[in-house]
Amino acid sequence: MTGSSANSSQGGVIAGNFGKGAVAGAPFLLVIIPFALLFGVVGTEAGLNLAQVMAFSMLVIAGAAQFTAVQLMVEDAPTVIALLTALAVNLRMAMYSASLVPYLGAAPLWQRLLISYGLIDQTYAVSIARYERPPAMTVKERVAYILGAFTMISIPWYGATLLGAVLGAAIPQGLPLDFALPITFLALIAPALKTLPHVVAALTSTGAALVFSWVPYSLGLIVAAVLAMAAGAVCEIWMERRA
Amino acid sequence: MTQSDATIWAVIAGLGIGTYLIRFSFLGLVGNRPLPDWLLRLLRYTPVAVLPGLVAPLILWPEATDGTPDPARLAAAAITLAVGLYTRNVVASVLVGMVTLFGLLALIP
């Protein structure tokens, strides 16, 4: 009896964190739904059939890379170039993967396989923000949280892609939802500016991304991110020495 | 689009598998092994090193205005950041930011 009640209360904690992750992911629907609708419309207009549009959104789940691949195929770019360029857009996710190791590395392999499928900008950003904040979570709670956020975001992502592909140009245009992405990310960046090194890293990232925006294949962002991480680390070391 | 169905499916599969491997990379292969301190120190700054760089060009050169800096969007971005810094509340910042954007775009034709 004791065992089963301990189990059910643990189950409750897991479900609670799944729910909290889902709630934290909800504001991003403002970005995800229009983006997926647009991909459905653009992909269909470009000549993809329904199965192909849906396969993009279900197997890739990375809007910017999907648009890049479709755009390059429309322009008749060599297939290998289309593929590599779109993949380069997603390279930042390797950094997300690395930065989650201290928090999720101890999870069982099947859970890490599942989390990797859902490791998109939004799930990463809300989850790491929660992991870094007290109170500390167990590995199981962290897994439930990120999967909750992903569930909240992924189902509307699939649904809105389907809607866009089916309804096509019937979807009203003109709302300035292009800017929902910067606004939702800014709202996440602000609370992450906890210490001077975080501020230094963010400013370096901003400056370097603008300076290197000419670099092809979205690699300017990777350069900027590496420089910014180094700037944050150097600032942290400098503060430790001074203290 | 002039590609054959097979080519399109190859791009989808390649991009799907490649993206998955990028996401799985460290989380999958490093797993529970401890990372060196210097690497952990760098990784601590991943969110603030990637996300600002991701949005900075979108804020300064919005696609909707063909890359011309837009006062309404710049103001909405600044206010979102300010509310976020002050309240540390993500939902409040998003709401105030979007209301600012819609409001300013309605006022400035």
Boltz contact constraints between the chains, C-beta under 6 A:
constraints:
  - contact:
      token1: [A, 27]
      token2: [B, 91]
      max_distance: 6.0
  - contact:
      token1: [A, 27]
      token2: [B, 94]
      max_distance: 6.0
  - contact:
      token1: [A, 46]
      token2: [B, 1]
      max_distance: 6.0
  - contact:
      token1: [A, 47]
      token2: [B, 1]
      max_distance: 6.0
  - contact:
      token1: [A, 52]
      token2: [B, 8]
      max_distance: 6.0
  - contact:
      token1: [A, 55]
      token2: [B, 12]
      max_distance: 6.0
  - contact:
      token1: [A, 56]
      token2: [B, 12]
      max_distance: 6.0
  - contact:
      token1: [A, 59]
      token2: [B, 16]
      max_distance: 6.0
  - contact:
      token1: [A, 60]
      token2: [B, 15]
      max_distance: 6.0
  - contact:
      token1: [A, 60]
      token2: [B, 16]
      max_distance: 6.0
  - contact:
      token1: [A, 60]
      token2: [B, 19]
      max_distance: 6.0
  - contact:
      token1: [A, 62]
      token2: [B, 19]
      max_distance: 6.0
  - contact:
      token1: [A, 69]
      token2: [B, 11]
      max_distance: 6.0
  - contact:
      token1: [A, 69]
      token2: [B, 15]
      max_distance: 6.0
  - contact:
      token1: [A, 73]
      token2: [B, 1]
      max_distance: 6.0
  - contact:
      token1: [A, 73]
      token2: [B, 3]
      max_distance: 6.0
  - contact:
      token1: [A, 74]
      token2: [B, 1]
      max_distance: 6.0
  - contact:
      token1: [A, 79]
      token2: [B, 7]
      max_distance: 6.0
  - contact:
      token1: [A, 82]
      token2: [B, 11]
      max_distance: 6.0
  - contact:
      token1: [A, 83]
      token2: [B, 11]
      max_distance: 6.0
  - contact:
      token1: [A, 83]
      token2: [B, 14]
      max_distance: 6.0
  - contact:
      token1: [A, 86]
      token2: [B, 15]
      max_distance: 6.0
  - contact:
      token1: [A, 87]
      token2: [B, 18]
      max_distance: 6.0
  - contact:
      token1: [A, 90]
      token2: [B, 19]
      max_distance: 6.0
  - contact:
      token1: [A, 90]
      token2: [B, 22]
      max_distance: 6.0
  - contact:
      token1: [A, 92]
      token2: [B, 50]
      max_distance: 6.0
  - contact:
      token1: [A, 93]
      token2: [B, 22]
      max_distance: 6.0
  - contact:
      token1: [A, 93]
      token2: [B, 23]
      max_distance: 6.0
  - contact:
      token1: [A, 94]
      token2: [B, 22]
      max_distance: 6.0
  - contact:
      token1: [A, 94]
      token2: [B, 25]
      max_distance: 6.0
  - contact:
      token1: [A, 95]
      token2: [B, 46]
      max_distance: 6.0
  - contact:
      token1: [A, 95]
      token2: [B, 50]
      max_distance: 6.0
  - contact:
      token1: [A, 97]
      token2: [B, 23]
      max_distance: 6.0
  - contact:
      token1: [A, 97]
      token2: [B, 25]
      max_distance: 6.0
  - contact:
      token1: [A, 97]
      token2: [B, 26]
      max_distance: 6.0
  - contact:
      token1: [A, 97]
      token2: [B, 27]
      max_distance: 6.0
  - contact:
      token1: [A, 98]
      token2: [B, 26]
      max_distance: 6.0
  - contact:
      token1: [A, 98]
      token2: [B, 43]
      max_distance: 6.0
  - contact:
      token1: [A, 99]
      token2: [B, 43]
      max_distance: 6.0
  - contact:
      token1: [A, 99]
      token2: [B, 46]
      max_distance: 6.0
  - contact:
      token1: [A, 100]
      token2: [B, 27]
      max_distance: 6.0
  - contact:
      token1: [A, 101]
      token2: [B, 26]
      max_distance: 6.0
  - contact:
      token1: [A, 101]
      token2: [B, 30]
      max_distance: 6.0
  - contact:
      token1: [A, 105]
      token2: [B, 30]
      max_distance: 6.0
  - contact:
      token1: [A, 105]
      token2: [B, 31]
      max_distance: 6.0
  - contact:
      token1: [A, 105]
      token2: [B, 32]
      max_distance: 6.0
  - contact:
      token1: [A, 106]
      token2: [B, 32]
      max_distance: 6.0
  - contact:
      token1: [A, 112]
      token2: [B, 27]
      max_distance: 6.0
  - contact:
      token1: [A, 112]
      token2: [B, 28]
      max_distance: 6.0
  - contact:
      token1: [A, 116]
      token2: [B, 23]
      max_distance: 6.0
  - contact:
      token1: [A, 116]
      token2: [B, 24]
      max_distance: 6.0
  - contact:
      token1: [A, 116]
      token2: [B, 27]
      max_distance: 6.0
  - contact:
      token1: [A, 119]
      token2: [B, 23]
      max_distance: 6.0
  - contact:
      token1: [A, 128]
      token2: [B, 47]
      max_distance: 6.0
  - contact:
      token1: [A, 176]
      token2: [B, 101]
      max_distance: 6.0
  - contact:
      token1: [A, 176]
      token2: [B, 105]
      max_distance: 6.0
  - contact:
      token1: [A, 178]
      token2: [B, 63]
      max_distance: 6.0
  - contact:
      token1: [A, 178]
      token2: [B, 64]
      max_distance: 6.0
  - contact:
      token1: [A, 179]
      token2: [B, 73]
      max_distance: 6.0
  - contact:
      token1: [A, 179]
      token2: [B, 101]
      max_distance: 6.0
  - contact:
      token1: [A, 182]
      token2: [B, 55]
      max_distance: 6.0
  - contact:
      token1: [A, 182]
      token2: [B, 58]
      max_distance: 6.0
  - contact:
      token1: [A, 182]
      token2: [B, 59]
      max_distance: 6.0
  - contact:
      token1: [A, 182]
      token2: [B, 77]
      max_distance: 6.0
  - contact:
      token1: [A, 183]
      token2: [B, 80]
      max_distance: 6.0
  - contact:
      token1: [A, 183]
      token2: [B, 94]
      max_distance: 6.0
  - contact:
      token1: [A, 183]
      token2: [B, 97]
      max_distance: 6.0
  - contact:
      token1: [A, 184]
      token2: [B, 94]
      max_distance: 6.0
  - contact:
      token1: [A, 185]
      token2: [B, 51]
      max_distance: 6.0
  - contact:
      token1: [A, 185]
      token2: [B, 55]
      max_distance: 6.0
  - contact:
      token1: [A, 186]
      token2: [B, 77]
      max_distance: 6.0
  - contact:
      token1: [A, 186]
      token2: [B, 80]
      max_distance: 6.0
  - contact:
      token1: [A, 186]
      token2: [B, 81]
      max_distance: 6.0
  - contact:
      token1: [A, 187]
      token2: [B, 80]
      max_distance: 6.0
  - contact:
      token1: [A, 187]
      token2: [B, 84]
      max_distance: 6.0
  - contact:
      token1: [A, 187]
      token2: [B, 90]
      max_distance: 6.0
  - contact:
      token1: [A, 187]
      token2: [B, 93]
      max_distance: 6.0
  - contact:
      token1: [A, 187]
      token2: [B, 94]
      max_distance: 6.0
  - contact:
      token1: [A, 188]
      token2: [B, 90]
      max_distance: 6.0
  - contact:
      token1: [A, 189]
      token2: [B, 51]
      max_distance: 6.0
  - contact:
      token1: [A, 189]
      token2: [B, 52]
      max_distance: 6.0
  - contact:
      token1: [A, 190]
      token2: [B, 81]
      max_distance: 6.0
  - contact:
      token1: [A, 190]
      token2: [B, 84]
      max_distance: 6.0
  - contact:
      token1: [A, 190]
      token2: [B, 85]
      max_distance: 6.0
  - contact:
      token1: [A, 191]
      token2: [B, 88]
      max_distance: 6.0
  - contact:
      token1: [A, 192]
      token2: [B, 47]
      max_distance: 6.0
  - contact:
      token1: [A, 192]
      token2: [B, 48]
      max_distance: 6.0
  - contact:
      token1: [A, 198]
      token2: [B, 48]
      max_distance: 6.0
  - contact:
      token1: [A, 201]
      token2: [B, 45]
      max_distance: 6.0
  - contact:
      token1: [A, 201]
      token2: [B, 48]
      max_distance: 6.0
  - contact:
      token1: [A, 201]
      token2: [B, 49]
      max_distance: 6.0
  - contact:
      token1: [A, 202]
      token2: [B, 48]
      max_distance: 6.0
  - contact:
      token1: [A, 202]
      token2: [B, 52]
      max_distance: 6.0
  - contact:
      token1: [A, 205]
      token2: [B, 49]
      max_distance: 6.0
  - contact:
      token1: [A, 205]
      token2: [B, 52]
      max_distance: 6.0
  - contact:
      token1: [A, 205]
      token2: [B, 53]
      max_distance: 6.0
  - contact:
      token1: [A, 206]
      token2: [B, 52]
      max_distance: 6.0
  - contact:
      token1: [A, 206]
      token2: [B, 56]
      max_distance: 6.0
  - contact:
      token1: [A, 209]
      token2: [B, 53]
      max_distance: 6.0
  - contact:
      token1: [A, 209]
      token2: [B, 56]
      max_distance: 6.0
  - contact:
      token1: [A, 210]
      token2: [B, 56]
      max_distance: 6.0
  - contact:
      token1: [A, 213]
      token2: [B, 57]
      max_distance: 6.0
  - contact:
      token1: [A, 221]
      token2: [B, 53]
      max_distance: 6.0
  - contact:
      token1: [A, 224]
      token2: [B, 53]
      max_distance: 6.0
  - contact:
      token1: [A, 225]
      token2: [B, 49]
      max_distance: 6.0
  - contact:
      token1: [A, 225]
      token2: [B, 50]
      max_distance: 6.0
  - contact:
      token1: [A, 225]
      token2: [B, 53]
      max_distance: 6.0
  - contact:
      token1: [A, 228]
      token2: [B, 49]
      max_distance: 6.0
  - contact:
      token1: [A, 229]
      token2: [B, 42]
      max_distance: 6.0
  - contact:
      token1: [A, 229]
      token2: [B, 45]
      max_distance: 6.0
  - contact:
      token1: [A, 229]
      token2: [B, 49]
      max_distance: 6.0
  - contact:
      token1: [A, 232]
      token2: [B, 45]
      max_distance: 6.0
  - contact:
      token1: [A, 233]
      token2: [B, 41]
      max_distance: 6.0
  - contact:
      token1: [A, 233]
      token2: [B, 42]
      max_distance: 6.0
